[in-house]
């Protein structure tokens, strides 16, 4: 990636530019989530790794607008962004 010289911008211009960059990143993330959601179905077996680092395996019980609810065999439920899920057989 080539360097972008921001030294010629005022503070107000940088704030406006930052707002546009954040909006664009949000749009890209939402598109990635929507794309992933189309591949998932209630009943699918999935796994993911929360911050604790241990793998969680469960079944999708609900597809929410921006997340997926996964139930584990132990009875706990997790609300997870779909981009973190891996399908299991």
C-alpha positions in Angstrom: 0.0 0.0 0.0 1.4 3.4 -0.9 1.7 6.1 1.8 -1.0 8.8 1.8 0.2 12.3 2.7 -2.4 13.7 5.2 -0.3 16.7 6.2 -2.2 19.1 3.9 -5.5 18.5 5.5 -7.2 20.6 8.2 -8.5 19.0 11.4 -12.1 19.4 10.1 -11.2 17.7 6.8 -9.5 14.9 8.6 -12.5 14.4 10.9 -14.8 14.3 7.8 -12.5 11.9 6.1 -12.3 9.6 9.2 -16.1 9.5 9.3 -16.2 8.4 5.6 -13.6 5.8 6.2 -15.4 4.4 9.2 -18.7 4.3 7.2 -17.0 2.4 4.4 -15.5 -0.1 6.7 -18.9 -0.7 8.3 -20.4 -1.2 4.8 -17.8 -3.8 3.9 -18.3 -5.7 7.2 -22.0 -5.7 6.8 -21.7 -7.0 3.2 -19.4 -9.8 4.5 -21.8 -10.7 7.2 -24.8 -10.8 4.8 -22.8 -13.0 2.4 -21.9 -15.4 5.2 -25.5 -15.5 6.5 -26.8 -16.7 3.2 -24.7 -19.9 3.6 -26.0 -20.7 7.1 -29.2 -22.5 8.1 -30.9 -23.3 11.4 -29.7 -26.8 12.5 -26.2 -26.4 11.0 -23.4 -27.7 13.2 -20.7 -25.1 13.7 -17.7 -24.2 15.8 -15.9 -21.0 16.8 -13.2 -19.8 19.2 -14.2 -17.1 21.7 -11.5 -14.9 23.3 -10.9 -17.6 25.9 -9.3 -19.7 23.1 -11.1 -22.9 23.7 -13.2 -24.2 20.7 -17.0 -24.1 21.1 -19.0 -26.5 19.1 -22.8 -26.2 18.8 -25.9 -26.0 16.6 -27.4 -22.9 15.0 -30.8 -22.3 16.6 -31.5 -18.8 15.3 -30.3 -16.5 12.5 -30.6 -12.9 13.7 -30.1 -9.8 11.6 -26.4 -9.4 12.3 -25.6 -12.5 14.4 -26.2 -16.2 14.8 -27.4 -17.9 18.0 -25.5 -21.1 18.7 -26.6 -23.6 21.3 -24.0 -26.0 22.8 -24.7 -29.6 24.0 -24.1 -28.3 27.5 -27.1 -26.0 27.3 -25.4 -22.6 26.9 -26.2 -20.2 24.1 -23.8 -17.9 22.3 -24.6 -14.9 20.0 -21.8 -14.9 17.4 -21.0 -12.9 14.4 -21.3 -15.3 11.4 -17.9 -14.6 10.1 -16.3 -16.3 13.1 -18.2 -19.6 12.5 -16.8 -22.7 10.9 -19.0 -25.5 9.6 -18.7 -28.9 11.2 -19.8 -32.2 9.8 
